[in-house]
Amino acid sequence: MKLRILLLSFFTLLLAATATAQTDSLNLPVFDYGTPQEYEIGAITVVGAFFAEQNAVIGVTGLEVGKKIRIPGPDIPRAIKNLWRLRLFTNVSIEQEKTIGDVIFLVIRVEERPRFLRHSYEGVKQGYHEDLNEVINTFIVRGGIVTEDAKVNAAEGVREFFVEKGYLDTRVQVEEINDTSRANSVRLVFDVDRGERVKIEEINFIGNEAIKDKKLRKKMKETSQKGRFLKSSKFRPEEYATDKESVIAYYNTEGYRDARVLRDSVYRNEEGELIVDIYLNEGNQYYFRNITWKGNSIYDDATLSQVLAIEKGDVFNEEELQSRLSFSQDNADVSSLYMDNGYLFFNVDPIEVAIEGDSIDVEMRIFEGPQATIDKVTIEGNDRTHEHVIRREVFTRPGQKFSRSDIIRSQRQIIGLGYFNQETLGIDTPVNPDRGTVDIKYTVEEKPSDQLELSAGWGGRQGIIGTLGVTFNNFSLRNLFNKEAWHPLPQGDGQRLSLRAQTNGRFFQSYNASLTEPWLGGKRPTSLTVSGFYNKYDLGTSTVPRKLIIQQGAVSFGTRLRWPDDNFVLRGGLNLQKLILDQWGQLFTTDDGIPVTTGRFNNFSFQFTLARTTATDPIFPKQGSNIELTVKLTPPYRSLGLVDDDPEKLSDIQERFRYLEYHKWRLNADWYTPIVGKLVLKTQAKIGFLGAYDNDIGVAPFERFQLGGDGINNQQFQFAGVDIISLRGYETTDLPNNAINVNGGSREVATPIFSKYTMELRYPLSLNPSSTIFVLAFAQGGNAWRNARDFNPFDLRRSVGFGARVFLPMFGTLGFDWGYGFDKDLDANPQAKPSTFNIILGFEPE
């Protein structure tokens, strides 16, 4: 007890001594708060504010010169609280500078928070900086106040950025460093440790019985486990949530409308990789039972049910139901049935009226509304193309009933012109319900469409071959002599003018020109094309001539048909060609191996083409097809008695083929099918056949086909009487039927029959009209035969490969193809290569 008293006395004396010492050392005046006094503020001074404006600081406090305040009282504490609320300062005090009578002079002392001047990164590649800057700028901006909250939020934003890219273990630290280049400023250094990307080892589904795990995993487009082809494995929370919804949406399409995710678990295994467990409740599978219609008066129930194409007992699929009611891909839905007949205000609402067991009854409640009539059709955005060129391609006319299919067809026709950016083509349909009318506005954006070909290449012994070609795809012939219309050329009437010259001097010269008017007379889509060319090949010497001259003129007409539908086009033309050979023996050989080297041959033919085109875009079609059948006929001179039947004259090659007689058939078909997203499948078939009217005369040595190679010389050699058909992965020498023994040696010649089939996957990297870029992978097969008896469509030379294309409006199509041929006889031809690499310049070879 005595000890406790002694200790208490000691501490009491010690505290008293300490208090006395501090009071004596500070010697500060202490305001006597026991006797409040009223003062008038004489002046207010702010100390420590570098960025904040002093008058603004004083204004926030509520204090002002001349105001009377009580000390102690509520005014000073209130002023301090107001300054703290600004969150601009780390320390605030209000002090008495002096007093003169009842006038007090105050000093407001503040310490400002540092301001953000700049930031940098450590542990981050330069390629990420721009994206990370956007993240950081959402939390703190240059000149802003640096708070702990701002630093934490910015660091978390950086961490989440990398988490979204699959770096789940990302750690971010922020270091604040004083920046001496500016007062009270700091820079922030974000030190990022991404760690390794965390991959998904397994995605497990628990509770699924009707649908297998493998199929469900495919529905998770963004969340993939390791080993999935062409898919990176990374976990991103937002995409994962969307993928779970996709799984349930797929269940719904299979009739499991009650399917749901019970719970899910994402955890790490011993190796640090992710395991995803998704627990499902599939529920029952449902089926359509009775489908009834209510409110329909224009079409009966049977017609609507036929268009709907859903039968009793079909698996219940709400997505398919909505597609068959409105906006199906094939335009064969109930909504299109009405809207193509003018019922723009049509609406159908499917209502589930009964659910019994696994069966669902649906009632289609229809509002037909009145028919709408087109009032105005306007076109905007065409600053180069004349309006009548666009308007004549449009199928919507004022006064007609509204038709959705006509709008879709008009959109395809406008894109098909090739003058406008298909990505920005807009169609607006403002409705006037009171009048029952609708206006249609097409908004276009012009793009370059003219092409320039300027090249030079080495032609072997022929030396350098130069090419200059221009194609004006939107030419205006009627403004040719109007100086004001030259910008730099007269444009806007939709005519196509092509001029091309190719030469290396004496050895080779080629000149051709063509002009196409797509709407002759301006009232119907009847086209007129006039063309001509002159080709000269001179490989001879001063003592031995070796020359080929080809002259041709052609005129053709084309028109759009109305039956079977207006996607069909019929073209007919007349060709006059003269071939002059002087000891020329490179290409032309008869079936029995006799070379055609000298003579004058006349090729007078009629050509007819029937084509149907529904492809959506000439550069990168996403859907539709192009099918074209061409027949080229000459008069059967011998049957008409116009050729001498003298056997002796028929044995002379020059006399036998002085007037060529043949019938030539070509079938080209392309189909474009969207697979998923922007991925498009192109399938193609090409078949050609050259036949003779008379066996005694035989098949003409001209107008044949040569299969193989890159087809890059097609534009040149098609003027030499041969169609060059490319076959990726093979040279022309790799196809046995392309060669024939001529005078004891093997020579490449043309064949009278060929077939080629292609499957091509295409994916666009850019659909910008100024540079359309896409990559492709292909599988191809083709062959050529010497006669029709040997034709076998399954005897093909197969190849696979990949390539890329870049379409530049000024230069056309540029690109490359690499192809590997499977069916080459490398033993028989040691010089042959298993693969080929082809360059595409200016045009897509056949």
Number of C-alpha atoms within 10 A of each C-alpha: 5 6 7 8 9 10 10 10 10 10 11 10 10 10 11 10 11 11 11 10 11 10 10 10 9 8 8 8 6 6 11 10 10 8 8 12 13 14 19 19 19 18 15 21 15 16 12 15 17 12 14 12 11 16 12 9 19 18 14 15 19 15 20 15 14 13 11 17 17 13 17 16 13 10 15 19 13 13 21 17 13 16 21 15 10 10 12 20 18 11 13 16 14 17 13 12 13 12 14 10 8 12 16 21 18 20 16 22 16 21 16 19 19 23 23 22 20 14 17 12 16 12 11 15 8 8 8 12 13 9 11 18 13 11 18 19 11 12 16 17 15 13 14 15 20 22 16 9 10 17 20 14 16 22 22 17 18 22 22 18 18 22 21 15 13 22 22 22 16 19 18 20 17 16 12 16 12 16 17 10 9 10 12 17 21 23 20 20 17 21 17 19 17 18 12 12 18 19 22 24 20 14 21 18 20 16 13 16 11 13 13 10 14 11 11 20 19 15 18 20 14 19 26 24 22 15 11 11 7 6 13 16 19 24 25 18 13 10 15 17 13 14 21 20 16 17 21 22 19 20 22 22 16 18 22 24 20 14 20 19 17 12 11 14 10 12 11 14 9 6 7 14 14 21 18 19 16 18 17 19 17 22 15 14 19 23 22 20 21 15 19 15 17 13 11 15 10 8 10 10 14 10 11 17 15 12 16 20 13 18 14 14 13 13 21 24 22 16 13 14 17 17 19 22 24 19 14 16 9 8 16 17 22 25 24 23 21 21 21 16 15 22 24 25 16 17 17 20 14 17 13 12 12 13 14 9 10 15 19 20 17 19 17 18 16 16 16 19 13 14 17 25 23 21 19 15 17 13 15 12 14 17 11 16 19 15 16 14 19 22 17 17 19 20 16 23 16 16 13 13 21 27 22 21 17 15 19 15 18 20 20 18 20 24 22 19 17 22 25 22 18 22 12 12 16 13 15 12 15 11 18 13 11 6 10 17 23 22 18 21 16 21 16 23 17 18 17 16 20 21 19 19 18 15 13 13 11 11 12 8 8 15 13 14 18 17 17 15 18 18 22 21 23 25 24 22 18 11 16 14 10 10 11 11 15 13 9 8 15 21 23 23 23 24 21 20 22 19 18 18 19 20 20 18 13 11 17 20 19 19 17 19 18 18 21 21 22 21 19 16 10 13 8 13 18 19 19 20 19 17 18 17 19 18 22 21 19 18 16 14 8 6 6 10 14 20 20 23 20 21 19 18 17 17 17 18 19 21 18 19 17 10 9 7 10 11 14 18 20 18 18 18 18 18 18 15 19 17 21 18 20 18 17 21 15 14 20 23 22 18 17 10 13 14 20 21 20 18 17 16 20 17 21 17 19 17 18 19 18 18 20 19 17 19 22 21 18 11 17 18 19 22 17 16 20 15 18 19 17 19 17 20 18 19 18 18 16 17 11 8 9 11 17 13 14 8 10 10 13 16 12 11 18 17 16 23 23 17 21 22 26 23 21 20 18 18 18 18 18 19 19 23 16 16 13 8 7 12 15 21 23 22 19 19 18 18 19 22 21 24 20 16 17 14 8 13 18 17 23 22 24 25 25 25 24 28 32 23 21 26 25 20 14 19 13 16 15 14 21 21 20 21 24 25 25 24 29 30 30 29 20 22 18 24 23 15 20 22 19 21 13 15 10 7 8 12 16 21 26 30 29 23 25 27 25 23 20 19 18 19 19 26 19 18 15 12 16 15 22 16 17 18 22 18 17 19 18 21 18 24 24 27 26 29 22 18 17 13 7 11 15 13 15 10 13 17 21 23 24 20 20 19 18 20 22 24 22 21 19 18 20 21 21 17 19 16 21 19 24 21 22 15 16 22 13 12 8 9 11 8 8 16 15 16 18 18 17 18 15 19 18 21 16 16 17 15
